[in-house]
Amino acid sequence: QVQLVESGGGLAHPGGSLRLSCEASGITLRLYSLGWYRQAPGKERELVAAITSGGSTNYADSVKGRFTISRDNAKNTLYLQMNGLKPDDTAVYYCNGRLASLVYWGQGTQVTVSS
């Protein structure tokens, strides 16, 4: 059974930091293209950051310079380091893994940025 389990969400103040983790079981993450998506209330789910199996990364313009996506193949885990958080970053964050026609999603973790 494939599972992607996110953790690390919570409440942060503006300007603060959080690190999200996505631990995989049942699949070998290093083979997959991975991404972090987020969905705010009333909005569509959007791609925040992605990393290919080869390690290439790309980011949404809104998070460039503040967020960093990384993967630890030995731990079968994906990360999202979020610095300089803003209230607009408030959303449920989901990790995603894709390999050809295989697509997996985590259950999501809430990130709230508020003073």
VOMI-118863 format. One record per residue (C-alpha): residue in three letters; x, y, z. Coordinates in steps of 0.1 Angstrom, whole numbers, plus 2048, in hexadecimal, padded with zeros to 3 digits. Example, Ala and Ser with C-alpha at 12.3 -4.5 7.8 and 13.67 -1.06 7.14 Angstrom:
// VOMI-118863
ALA87B7D384E/SER8897F5847/
This chain:
// VOMI-118863
GLN800800800/VAL80E8227F6/GLN80D83E80F/LEU81A86180F/VAL818870831/GLU81E895836/SER8288A5857/GLY8368C5864/GLY8198DD85E/GLY80C8F4879/LEU809918882/ALA82593087A/HIS82895687D/PRO82F96B85F/GLY854969857/GLY857948869/SER86192685C/LEU85390385A/ARG8618E384A/LEU8498CB83B/SER8518A6837/CYS84188C821/GLU84B86882A/ALA84384E810/SER83C829815/GLY83580F7FA/ILE8488227DF/THR86C82D7D9/LEU86B8537D8/ARG88C8577C5/LEU87B8497A6/TYR85F8637A7/SER85B88779E/LEU84E8977BE/GLY83C8B77C6/TRP82C8CB7E1/TYR80A8DA7DA/ARG7F48F07EF/GLN7CF8F97F0/ALA7C2917803/PRO79D91A80B/GLY7889237EC/LYS7A691F7D5/GLU7B39047BE/ARG7D08ED7C7/GLU7F08FC7BA/LEU8138EF7B5/VAL82C8FF7CE/ALA84C8EC7C6/ALA8578CE7B3/ILE8768B87B0/THR87D89F796/SER88D87D79B/GLY8AD88D78E/GLY8AC8A87A8/SER8A18C6792/THR88A8DD7A5/ASN8708F879C/TYR85B90F7B1/ALA83C9247AF/ASP8469497AB/SER8349507CC/VAL84C93B7E0/LYS86D93F7CD/GLY8899497E4/ARG87593F803/PHE86D9197FF/THR8858FD7F8/ILE87B8DA7ED/SER8928BD7F3/ARG8928987F5/ASP8A487E80A/ASN8A485E7F6/ALA8B384A813/LYS896854829/ASN87D85280D/THR871875817/LEU869895806/TYR86D8B7817/LEU8628DB813/GLN8758F5827/MET85F914829/ASN870934835/GLY862957835/LEU83F94B838/LYS82396282F/PRO7FD961837/ASP7F7959813/ASP80A938818/THR7EE92C82E/ALA7E090C81E/VAL7DF8E6820/TYR7FF8D9811/TYR8008B87FF/CYS81D8A37F2/ASN81A8927D1/GLY82E8777BF/ARG82C86F79A/LEU83C853785/ALA82D84F762/SER808848769/LEU80C84378E/VAL8028617A3/TYR8008617C9/TRP7F587C7E1/GLY7FA880806/GLN7DD88981D/GLY7E98AD822/THR7F68C283F/GLN7E88E384A/VAL7FF90284A/THR7F292185A/VAL80594285A/SER7F795B871/SER80297588B/
